[in-house]
């Protein structure tokens, strides 16, 4: 292959990788999943096959499961995540969302979404919200009812109810499968070598063991 063709091939591969790094664009008005056909999985995507459009109903495009808060965890967070599995109407539309409620003093611990940018709207309450960019600069402030904050894709972000009443947040993602990586669990609840963690955080072996037990994914409830 000539150098020119090789270069073109590399550029083509890069463009393909960039395209496949985000949700694929829909090729029809909507795609209501057909439960009878199951799920199709590829190395990069999980697809829910569509049922015939003539079988779609208005109910497919309405979701009523966010009227009340979910179950609260030890950190004072109750989250109801909505994706195409429970809300068929958003399948292939490149979006998903979440209702998050915070008790007074409750937190949404530092985490990030590897496949989506998030828009967070404060429905009620006062919430200290922010994110950290790749230079370790923090962008944070208290946002009030009616205000919105954006958390760029892949950046660590967090929230804490600093008001005197429970807070409710509506978060929207530009991916139907944004993913979530919780920082404490990712570090101490995984199988990272203890010696590496001791050196990275300046902790003793006993302290690492305590953190592992605290953030064991089989026990932790954020």
C-alpha positions in Angstrom: 0.0 0.0 0.0 1.4 3.4 -0.9 2.1 6.0 1.8 -0.9 8.1 0.6 -3.3 5.2 0.7 -1.9 4.3 4.2 -2.5 7.8 5.4 -6.0 7.9 4.0 -6.8 4.5 5.7 -5.5 5.8 9.1 -7.7 8.9 8.8 -10.7 6.8 7.9 -10.1 4.6 10.9 -9.8 7.6 13.2 -13.0 9.0 11.8 -14.8 5.7 12.4 -13.5 5.6 15.9 -14.7 9.1 16.6 -18.1 8.3 15.1 -18.5 5.1 17.1 -17.4 6.8 20.4 -20.8 8.4 20.7 -24.4 7.2 20.3 -25.3 6.4 16.7 -27.7 8.8 15.0 -31.2 7.4 14.6 -32.3 6.4 11.1 -36.0 6.6 11.7 -38.4 8.7 13.7 -38.3 6.4 16.7 -37.5 2.9 17.7 -39.7 1.3 20.3 -37.9 -1.8 21.6 -39.5 -5.1 20.9 -39.1 -7.3 24.0 -39.7 -10.4 22.0 -36.5 -9.9 20.0 -34.2 -9.5 23.1 -31.0 -7.5 23.0 -28.3 -7.3 20.3 -24.8 -6.7 21.7 -21.7 -5.6 19.8 -18.2 -4.7 21.1 -19.2 -1.0 21.1 -23.0 -0.9 21.4 -26.0 -2.6 22.8 -29.0 -2.4 20.5 -32.7 -3.0 21.3 -34.4 -4.1 18.1 -37.5 -2.1 17.1 -41.0 -3.2 16.9 -43.1 -2.2 13.9 -43.9 1.5 14.1 -47.6 0.8 13.6 -47.6 -1.0 17.0 -46.3 2.2 18.8 -48.7 3.9 21.2 -48.7 7.2 23.1 -47.9 5.4 26.3 -44.5 4.4 24.8 -43.5 8.1 24.9 -44.7 8.9 28.4 -42.8 8.0 31.6 -44.5 8.3 35.0 -42.0 6.6 37.3 -40.4 9.8 38.6 -43.3 11.4 40.5 -41.9 10.5 43.9 -38.4 10.1 45.2 -36.7 6.7 45.2 -35.0 4.9 48.1 -32.4 6.9 50.0 -28.9 5.6 50.6 -26.5 6.1 53.5 -25.2 9.3 51.9 -28.7 10.8 51.7 -29.1 10.3 47.9 -32.1 8.8 46.2 -31.7 8.4 42.4 -34.1 7.1 39.8 -32.2 6.5 36.5 -34.2 6.3 33.3 -32.9 4.6 30.2 -34.6 2.8 27.2 -34.9 -0.4 29.2 -37.6 1.2 31.4 -38.7 4.1 29.1 -39.0 2.7 25.5 -39.7 6.0 23.9 -36.1 7.3 24.3 -34.5 4.3 22.6 -32.0 5.5 19.8 -32.7 9.2 20.6 -29.3 9.6 22.3 -30.5 10.6 25.7 -31.4 9.5 29.2 -32.1 11.2 32.5 -32.3 10.9 36.2 -34.3 12.2 39.2 -32.0 12.7 42.2 -33.2 13.7 45.7 -30.9 14.8 48.5 -31.8 14.9 52.1 -30.6 17.8 54.1 -26.8 17.4 54.1 -27.0 14.6 51.7 -24.4 14.2 48.9 -24.0 12.8 45.5 -20.3 11.6 45.8 -17.7 12.4 43.2 -18.3 10.4 40.0 -18.2 10.8 36.3 -20.0 9.6 33.2 -17.6 8.3 30.5 -20.0 8.6 27.7 -22.1 11.7 28.3 -22.3 15.3 29.2 -24.9 16.1 31.9 -27.2 19.0 32.4 -28.4 19.3 36.0 -31.5 21.3 36.8 -32.4 22.2 40.4 -36.1 21.6 40.8 -36.1 22.6 44.4 -33.6 23.3 47.1 -30.1 24.7 47.3 -27.3 22.4 46.1 -23.5 22.9 46.1 -22.6 21.6 42.7 -19.4 21.4 40.7 -16.8 19.6 38.6 -13.1 19.3 38.3 -11.4 19.8 34.9 -8.2 18.0 33.6 -6.0 20.7 35.2 -7.5 20.0 38.6 -9.3 23.3 38.6 -12.7 23.1 40.4 -15.8 24.9 39.2 -18.3 24.9 42.0 -21.0 27.1 43.6 -24.4 26.8 45.2 -27.1 26.7 42.6 -30.7 27.4 43.6 -34.1 26.3 42.4 -34.6 27.0 38.7 -30.8 27.2 37.9 -28.9 24.7 35.7 -25.3 23.6 35.7 -23.5 21.5 33.0 -21.0 18.8 33.8 -18.8 18.1 30.7 -18.4 14.6 29.6 -15.9 12.5 31.5 -15.1 15.0 34.2 -15.5 14.3 37.9 -18.5 16.1 39.5 -20.4 16.2 42.7 -23.4 17.7 44.6 -24.4 18.4 48.2 -27.6 19.7 49.7 -26.7 22.8 51.7 -30.2 24.0 52.2 -32.6 23.5 55.1 -35.0 21.3 53.1 -34.7 18.2 50.9 -33.5 19.0 47.3 -34.7 17.6 44.0 -32.5 17.5 40.9 -33.3 16.6 37.3 -30.3 15.4 35.3 -30.3 14.9 31.6 -27.6 13.1 29.5 -26.8 13.2 25.8 -26.4 9.4 25.7 -28.9 6.7 26.3 -26.1 4.8 28.1 -23.9 7.4 29.9 -22.3 5.0 32.3 -21.2 6.0 35.8 -17.9 5.6 37.6 -18.0 6.3 41.3 -14.6 7.5 42.4 -14.4 5.9 45.9 -15.7 2.5 44.7 -13.5 2.6 41.5 -10.4 3.1 43.7 -11.0 1.1 46.8 -13.8 -1.2 45.8 -11.9 -2.7 42.8 -8.9 -5.0 42.6 -6.1 -2.4 42.4 -2.9 -3.6 44.1 -2.8 -2.5 47.8 0.9 -1.5 47.6 0.1 0.9 44.7 -2.8 2.5 46.7 -0.6 2.8 49.8 2.0 4.8 47.7 -0.5 6.8 45.8 -2.5 8.0 48.8 0.1 7.8 51.6 -2.1 5.3 53.6 -1.0 2.3 55.6 -2.0 -1.2 54.8 -4.5 -1.2 57.6 -6.1 2.1 56.3 -6.3 0.6 52.8 -8.1 -2.4 54.3 -10.5 -0.1 56.1 -11.3 1.8 52.9 -11.7 -1.5 50.9 -14.3 -2.7 53.4 -16.0 0.7 53.4 -16.3 0.8 49.6 -16.8 -2.9 48.8 -19.2 -2.8 45.8 -21.2 -5.7 47.4 -21.9 -3.5 50.5 -21.7 0.2 49.5 -24.9 2.1 48.8 -24.2 5.6 47.5 
